[in-house]
Amino acid sequence: MMRNSGRVLDKADAERARLLEQCELHRMEAELLFDRIGVDVGWRALDLGCGPPGVLDILAERVGTAGSVVGLDRERRVLELAAPSLAGQCLCNVELVPGEATATGLPGASFDLVHERLMLVDLPRPEDVVAEMVRLTRPGGYVALQDMDVISWTCEPAHPAWNLLQGALVAGLAGDPHIGRRLPALLRSAGLADIEVDVHAGLSQPGEPAHALLLRCATTNRHRILAAEELGESELDGYLRELEEHLARPDTIVLGWTLFQAWGRKPLTA
Ligand SMILES: C[S@@+](CC[C@H](N)C(=O)[O-])C[C@H]1O[C@@H](n2cnc3c(N)ncnc32)[C@H](O)[C@@H]1O
């Protein structure tokens, strides 16, 4: 296991800053979700595909030092990025664990809450992760999913570079870009009870972090877009430039993807 040691990776500072900005986009929705579930002092929570640091800081503050939070991610590099920001906030009740979300190796029925955000959208068999989440949750505990549905993700006025880059990004996903709407059914099929669902979609204008999300995602996933061989390097760079210019125009607005939240309880008796 890799503890939150506070080790700083200087060369990763810029990337960490970008990822932290991304986490801020859905912070309010996460707070609302954990309010509705009633995440409380003393809880033991697990975040699968935690990212750097995803919702770990929010959970850590809520459960306090009487509780604990485990963040699991299959990318060690991601955990190395998460560690310094958690240490910087003195969140010593967080443990970072490298692992695979479908087979965590963690003890069953040992968490009050098992959560994921924006991981299922990139997985071909999301039901395998949900089954592992249910196994890890104690009877009466909660499984919570937050994932996207690209149905609403548009810019106005429309622009060919937007359509092209969004299409290339979505085509490169290993999972369902409309997974959000399927979350309640995934929980129901996994045997959970008291299922609730909510949705959020935000509007952004030039200068706001959410406004450039497609640009950032396309840049980060450049290797995937090029691997699909629909676009060459110079074409991709051209579209990125065109989109940047379009998004900077004062009249361009962006409606973000729809973030679905679904949560339910593991029955007390099987
Ligand atoms: C889009 S990021 C979301 C990060 C974070 N949950 C958030 O909302 O900010 C998806 C994360 O899931 C991790 N991931 C993807 N598939 C995984 C798997 N099968 N097991 C564990 N982690 C996985 C990736 O490494 C990445 O850090």
The ligand as an SDF file (V2000), in Angstrom:
LIG
                    3D

 27 29  0  0  0  0  0  0  0  0999 V2000
  -11.7130   10.5190  -15.4200 C   0  0  0  0  0  0  0  0  0  0  0  0
  -10.7420   10.0280  -14.0900 S   0  0  0  0  0  0  0  0  0  0  0  0
  -11.8100   10.4990  -12.7370 C   0  0  0  0  0  0  0  0  0  0  0  0
  -11.0450   10.7190  -11.4670 C   0  0  0  0  0  0  0  0  0  0  0  0
  -11.8950   11.0650  -10.2510 C   0  0  0  0  0  0  0  0  0  0  0  0
  -12.8000    9.9830   -9.9180 N   0  0  0  0  0  0  0  0  0  0  0  0
  -12.6480   12.3480  -10.4590 C   0  0  0  0  0  0  0  0  0  0  0  0
  -13.8580   12.3120  -10.5660 O   0  0  0  0  0  0  0  0  0  0  0  0
  -12.0110   13.4210  -10.4800 O   0  0  0  0  0  0  0  0  0  0  0  0
  -10.9050    8.2530  -14.0680 C   0  0  0  0  0  0  0  0  0  0  0  0
   -9.9300    7.5810  -13.1050 C   0  0  0  0  0  0  0  0  0  0  0  0
  -10.2610    6.2010  -13.0150 O   0  0  0  0  0  0  0  0  0  0  0  0
   -9.0680    5.4410  -13.0490 C   0  0  0  0  0  0  0  0  0  0  0  0
   -9.4410    4.1070  -13.5740 N   0  0  0  0  0  0  0  0  0  0  0  0
   -9.9260    3.8160  -14.7970 C   0  0  0  0  0  0  0  0  0  0  0  0
  -10.2090    2.5150  -14.9010 N   0  0  0  0  0  0  0  0  0  0  0  0
   -9.8850    1.9460  -13.7100 C   0  0  0  0  0  0  0  0  0  0  0  0
   -9.9580    0.6260  -13.1910 C   0  0  0  0  0  0  0  0  0  0  0  0
  -10.4210   -0.3910  -13.9350 N   0  0  0  0  0  0  0  0  0  0  0  0
   -9.5470    0.4060  -11.9100 N   0  0  0  0  0  0  0  0  0  0  0  0
   -9.0760    1.4330  -11.1540 C   0  0  0  0  0  0  0  0  0  0  0  0
   -8.9850    2.6980  -11.5970 N   0  0  0  0  0  0  0  0  0  0  0  0
   -9.3870    2.9670  -12.8540 C   0  0  0  0  0  0  0  0  0  0  0  0
   -8.1350    6.2300  -13.9540 C   0  0  0  0  0  0  0  0  0  0  0  0
   -6.7790    5.9140  -13.7180 O   0  0  0  0  0  0  0  0  0  0  0  0
   -8.4940    7.6630  -13.5700 C   0  0  0  0  0  0  0  0  0  0  0  0
   -7.6870    8.1380  -12.5160 O   0  0  0  0  0  0  0  0  0  0  0  0
  1  2  1  0
  2  3  1  0
  2 10  1  0
  3  4  1  0
  4  5  1  0
  5  6  1  0
  5  7  1  0
  7  8  2  0
  7  9  1  0
 10 11  1  0
 11 12  1  0
 11 26  1  0
 12 13  1  0
 13 14  1  0
 13 24  1  0
 14 15  1  0
 14 23  1  0
 15 16  2  0
 16 17  1  0
 17 18  1  0
 17 23  2  0
 18 19  1  0
 18 20  2  0
 20 21  1  0
 21 22  2  0
 22 23  1  0
 24 25  1  0
 24 26  1  0
 26 27  1  0
M  CHG  2   2   1   9  -1
M  END
$$$$
